[in-house]
């Protein structure tokens, strides 16, 4: 059976911390689906089409990585993709507590799906999409916090 992991998030924007988690998780799985969660009630900073494009470019269309958009419960999405793993990155103890509660709830809903946590590398611990958006919103240079893309103006507003 193929080992498929779903890496869910808004990825608005996808950061070098997200990229690191995926790269480090690739040896553990046959396929990783980077699943952009869609929430119609949440204001998007970058259009989902741009996020998909940047993520695909980041991984050079590696066949082991799929990029998709979904709504609803992550465990239900996992079932539609035959994914038995949910991949999450942990930066801090607060992240752990939050993610633990979600993982235990997911386990209660769909027992067969396991949550896998990878710690961020020390140099990525402080990077969050929220902070990166704030840098961009105020005209700062966030290039060191996001993966390089072909269009040098891609992340400019």
DOLUM-849136 format. One record per residue (C-alpha): residue number from 1; residue in three letters; x, y, z. Coordinates in nm, 2 decimals, decimal comma. Layout:
REM residues N
> pos;code;X;Y;Z
> NUM;ALA;X;Y;Z
...
***
This chain:
REM residues 157
> pos;code;X;Y;Z
> 1;UNK;0,00;0,00;0,00
> 2;UNK;0,12;0,34;-0,09
> 3;UNK;0,22;0,56;0,20
> 4;UNK;0,03;0,89;0,14
> 5;UNK;0,05;1,19;0,37
> 6;UNK;-0,16;1,51;0,36
> 7;UNK;0,02;1,83;0,46
> 8;UNK;-0,27;2,06;0,53
> 9;UNK;-0,26;2,44;0,57
> 10;UNK;-0,35;2,77;0,43
> 11;UNK;0,01;2,83;0,31
> 12;UNK;-0,07;3,20;0,26
> 13;UNK;0,22;3,22;0,17
> 14;UNK;0,41;2,89;0,16
> 15;UNK;0,73;2,96;0,36
> 16;UNK;1,08;2,80;0,37
> 17;UNK;0,97;2,64;0,69
> 18;UNK;0,69;2,46;0,51
> 19;UNK;0,93;2,37;0,23
> 20;UNK;1,18;2,22;0,49
> 21;UNK;0,90;2,01;0,65
> 22;UNK;0,80;1,86;0,31
> 23;UNK;1,16;1,80;0,20
> 24;UNK;1,25;1,62;0,53
> 25;UNK;0,93;1,42;0,52
> 26;UNK;0,97;1,29;0,16
> 27;UNK;1,19;0,99;0,26
> 28;UNK;0,91;0,88;0,49
> 29;UNK;0,63;0,87;0,24
> 30;UNK;0,56;0,76;-0,12
> 31;UNK;0,35;1,07;-0,18
> 32;UNK;0,28;1,40;0,00
> 33;UNK;-0,03;1,60;-0,09
> 34;UNK;0,01;1,96;0,01
> 35;UNK;-0,35;2,04;0,07
> 36;UNK;-0,45;2,41;0,07
> 37;UNK;-0,74;2,44;0,30
> 38;UNK;-1,01;2,67;0,17
> 39;UNK;-1,22;2,87;0,42
> 40;UNK;-1,46;3,11;0,25
> 41;UNK;-1,49;3,31;0,58
> 42;UNK;-1,12;3,38;0,60
> 43;UNK;-0,97;3,66;0,39
> 44;UNK;-0,69;3,54;0,16
> 45;UNK;-0,37;3,74;0,12
> 46;UNK;-0,26;3,56;-0,20
> 47;UNK;-0,50;3,39;-0,45
> 48;UNK;-0,51;3,02;-0,42
> 49;UNK;-0,40;2,98;-0,78
> 50;UNK;-0,08;3,17;-0,71
> 51;UNK;-0,01;2,96;-0,40
> 52;UNK;-0,05;2,64;-0,61
> 53;UNK;0,18;2,77;-0,87
> 54;UNK;0,45;2,87;-0,62
> 55;UNK;0,44;2,54;-0,44
> 56;UNK;0,46;2,34;-0,76
> 57;UNK;0,75;2,55;-0,88
> 58;UNK;0,92;2,51;-0,54
> 59;UNK;0,93;2,13;-0,59
> 60;UNK;0,99;2,14;-0,96
> 61;UNK;0,67;1,94;-1,02
> 62;UNK;0,82;1,64;-0,83
> 63;UNK;0,58;1,35;-0,90
> 64;UNK;0,58;1,25;-0,53
> 65;UNK;0,43;1,59;-0,44
> 66;UNK;0,07;1,68;-0,53
> 67;UNK;-0,08;2,02;-0,46
> 68;UNK;-0,46;2,04;-0,41
> 69;UNK;-0,73;2,26;-0,26
> 70;UNK;-1,00;2,13;-0,02
> 71;UNK;-1,27;2,24;0,22
> 72;UNK;-1,42;2,07;0,52
> 73;UNK;-1,26;1,83;0,76
> 74;UNK;-0,90;1,72;0,69
> 75;UNK;-0,97;1,36;0,79
> 76;UNK;-1,26;1,34;0,54
> 77;UNK;-1,03;1,48;0,27
> 78;UNK;-0,76;1,22;0,37
> 79;UNK;-1,02;0,94;0,32
> 80;UNK;-1,09;1,07;-0,04
> 81;UNK;-0,72;1,05;-0,12
> 82;UNK;-0,65;0,72;0,06
> 83;UNK;-0,40;0,90;0,28
> 84;UNK;-0,34;0,74;0,62
> 85;UNK;-0,11;1,02;0,75
> 86;UNK;-0,15;1,39;0,83
> 87;UNK;0,19;1,57;0,83
> 88;UNK;0,23;1,87;1,06
> 89;UNK;0,53;2,09;1,15
> 90;UNK;0,59;2,20;1,51
> 91;UNK;0,77;2,51;1,60
> 92;UNK;0,69;2,56;1,97
> 93;UNK;0,54;2,40;2,27
> 94;UNK;0,22;2,60;2,20
> 95;UNK;0,21;2,45;1,85
> 96;UNK;0,24;2,10;2,01
> 97;UNK;-0,05;2,16;2,24
> 98;UNK;-0,27;2,29;1,96
> 99;UNK;-0,18;2,01;1,72
> 100;UNK;-0,21;1,74;1,98
> 101;UNK;-0,57;1,83;2,05
> 102;UNK;-0,65;1,83;1,68
> 103;UNK;-0,46;1,50;1,62
> 104;UNK;-0,65;1,33;1,91
> 105;UNK;-0,98;1,46;1,78
> 106;UNK;-0,89;1,34;1,43
> 107;UNK;-0,80;1,00;1,58
> 108;UNK;-1,13;0,97;1,75
> 109;UNK;-1,31;1,05;1,42
> 110;UNK;-1,10;0,83;1,19
> 111;UNK;-0,89;0,58;1,39
> 112;UNK;-0,68;0,47;1,09
> 113;UNK;-0,53;0,81;1,02
> 114;UNK;-0,21;0,89;1,20
> 115;UNK;-0,08;1,24;1,26
> 116;UNK;0,30;1,27;1,21
> 117;UNK;0,48;1,57;1,36
> 118;UNK;0,82;1,70;1,25
> 119;UNK;1,00;1,97;1,45
> 120;UNK;1,11;2,27;1,25
> 121;UNK;1,48;2,32;1,21
> 122;UNK;1,61;2,59;1,45
> 123;UNK;1,66;2,85;1,17
> 124;UNK;1,29;2,82;1,08
> 125;UNK;1,13;2,82;1,42
> 126;UNK;1,04;3,19;1,41
> 127;UNK;0,89;3,19;1,06
> 128;UNK;0,51;3,20;1,03
> 129;UNK;0,29;3,29;0,74
> 130;UNK;0,14;3,56;0,95
> 131;UNK;0,47;3,73;1,01
> 132;UNK;0,57;3,69;0,65
> 133;UNK;0,24;3,85;0,54
> 134;UNK;0,30;4,14;0,77
> 135;UNK;0,65;4,20;0,63
> 136;UNK;0,50;4,19;0,28
> 137;UNK;0,20;4,41;0,37
> 138;UNK;0,44;4,68;0,49
> 139;UNK;0,67;4,66;0,19
> 140;UNK;0,95;4,47;0,36
> 141;UNK;1,18;4,22;0,19
> 142;UNK;1,05;3,87;0,28
> 143;UNK;1,26;3,69;0,02
> 144;UNK;1,46;3,50;0,29
> 145;UNK;1,14;3,35;0,43
> 146;UNK;0,98;3,22;0,12
> 147;UNK;1,11;2,97;-0,15
> 148;UNK;1,27;3,13;-0,45
> 149;UNK;1,04;3,14;-0,75
> 150;UNK;1,11;3,23;-1,11
> 151;UNK;0,93;3,57;-1,10
> 152;UNK;1,13;3,80;-0,87
> 153;UNK;0,83;4,02;-0,82
> 154;UNK;0,59;3,73;-0,75
> 155;UNK;0,55;3,81;-0,38
> 156;UNK;0,51;4,18;-0,42
> 157;UNK;0,17;4,33;-0,37
***
